[in-house]
Amino acid sequence: MVKTIVKIEGMMCKMCEKHMSDTFSKNFDVKSVTSSHDNGQAEIISETAPAEDKIKASVEEAGYKFISCTSEPYQKKGFSLFGNK
């Protein structure tokens, strides 16, 4: 699993967040996606990292400005009564 953080300029409200999240869900095979206009970013969780040029095209097609994106390994946080091992 991979977490991709996409920095986006131009999101102003909750509707902008929904618009970007829906755009990523529609254009990429994602497990989950959350967008934040306060942080100016979207977080995509997927099996493999999406191609940066395709992310940029999706952001700009949606009417926002692509700033950057970074990907890193993602480990789902589990719940345990005895702590993580």
Sequence and secondary structure as in RCSB ss.txt:
>XXXX:A:sequence
MVKTIVKIEGMMCKMCEKHMSDTFSKNFDVKSVTSSHDNGQAEIISETAPAEDKIKASVEEAGYKFISCTSEPYQ
KKGFSLFGNK
>XXXX:A:secstr
 EEEEEEEE   SHHHHHHHHHHHHHHS EEEEEEETTTTEEEEEESS   HHHHHHHHHHTT EEEEEEEEE  
     TT   
